[in-house]
Amino acid sequence: MAPHKANEDIIVTISYFTENVPGALNTIVRAAIGTQAQGITDSDTGKAVVMGADQNYALAADGNNIQGFVTSIEAYTVNDGFAFGGVQTGCRAKATVGAGTVAVLNAVVASTQDAAGADGGLDHPAKVKASGTPTTYDTGWRCIRVVSGTGAVGDTVLLEAI
């Protein structure tokens, strides 16, 4: 490689983590979602969920370890009234900081989610908050990029399954 000359432009490429990854790594399962009484709708896409006791995924409560994110809801129900749809259980997902601040390498848990049926939507992803110190990976997701802002409430972060 030739040495750099004083008057030449230097091109630097900066690479950021993105939400897009190859399909084989993107894990989406089809499952019963919510509870029979919750009335889960398309407005709940993007919200954080945890495994429920009725062979379902339920909306995550404040402080729950996140086990996935709702990706879609079908127009029919299963198992005597549960909504049915897709749940992303791995890979990467965008989220909104719901409490405190979240920094790169922070493990995250669910913050208070919007109520079932309230518009979460893919434009308003799940709400998360930091879980302990940056090296406490006892949850299934960690922050790998602050997409907008500084990681404060309302800012967007990119999460990766651990």
N, C-alpha and C positions, 0 to 999 in steps of 0.2 A: 504494500500500500504506500502510495506516494505521500510525502509530508504535506500538511495543510499549508496553503499559501496565505499570506496576511490579508489579502483583499477578496478572498473567496467566501461565499455564503456557506454556512454550516447548517445542514438540515437535521433536526432532532425529531424523532418520532416518539410520542408519549403514548403508552398503551394503558388502558384502564380495564378493570374487570367489567364485563357486561353480563346482562341477564341471559343473553342468548348462548346456548351451549348445544352440542350435538344431541339429536333426538334419543340416542341410546342411553344417554346419561340422565335424561329428563324423566323422572319416575312419576307417572300419574296413574292412580288406581281408581277404579269405579266402585262406589260404595254408597250405603245409606248415610245420609247426612242430617245432623240436627236431632231433634226429638219429635215425637208425633205431635206435640203441642206447639212447637216453635214456628211452623209455617215458613220454612226456609224457601227463599226465592232467588231469582237471578241477581237481585240486589245484594246477595250475600257472597258473591264471587269475590275472591281476594282475601276473605277473612281467615284468621288462624283457627285451626281445629285441633282437637285431641281425640284419642281413641275413646269411644264410649263403651258402656257395659252391655249394650244391646246390639253388638256387631255393627256398630256405626261410628261415625266421626261426629263429635259434638262441638259447637262453637267454644273456643277457649275462653276461660275466665281469667281475670287479672292474676298474673303470677304463674299460670300454667306453663309447663314445658310444651312448646309448640311441636306438634307431630305432623303438621301439614297445612296446606292452604287450599281453600275451595277454588277450583278452576272452572266449574260449570255445574249447572243444575238442569235436569231434564224436566219435561212437562208432566211427568207421571210420578207416582209414589210407589214404594216397595215396603214389604214387611209391615203391613197394616197401617200405613200412613207416613212413613219416613220419606223425606225427599231423597232423590237419587241423583248422583252426579260424579264429577271427577274431583279427586284430591291429590295435589302434588305433595309427595312425601319425601322428595329429595331434590338435589340439584341446587338451583338458585331462585330466589324470589325477591321482589321489591316489597318494602314495608314502610310504614310511616312511624316515626318516633311518637309514642303516645304519652310518655312520662319521662322525666329526667333527661339525660343525654346519652347518646350511643356513639361509641367511637369504633374505629377499625380494630378488629380482634376481640371486641366485647362479645361474650356469649349473650344471647337474648332470650327472653320469655315473653309471653303475651302480656300486653297492657290491656286496659279495659277496652273491649271491642264495641262497635256500634251494635245495638239490639238486633236480633233476628228480624230480617225483612227491611231494616233500615239500609239505605244505600251505602254499601261498602264499595262495591264495584271495583273493577280492575284499575280505574283511575284513582280510587281511594283504597289502597291496599290495607292489609292487616296492621294493627297498631302493636308496637313492641316496645320493650324497655330493656335496659342492660340488666344482666343477671350476675351480680358480684363483680369480681375483679377481671381484668382482661384475660387471665389465664384459667378462669373457672369454666371449663367446657363440660358442664354436667347437663347441658341441654342439647337439643338436636340441631341448633342453628347458631351461627355467629355472623357478625357484621364483617364484610370484606371490603365495603366501599361506602363512603358517605356521598350519595348522588347529588343531593342539593343541600345547601346551607352548611351548618357546622355540626349536625347531629343532635340539634335541640328539638323540642316538641314541635311537631308539624313538618319536620324535614324528612326527606326520603333517603332510605338506606338500602343497600343491596345485601341480602343474606345468602349464606351458603350452608347447606346441610353438612353436619360434621359426621 
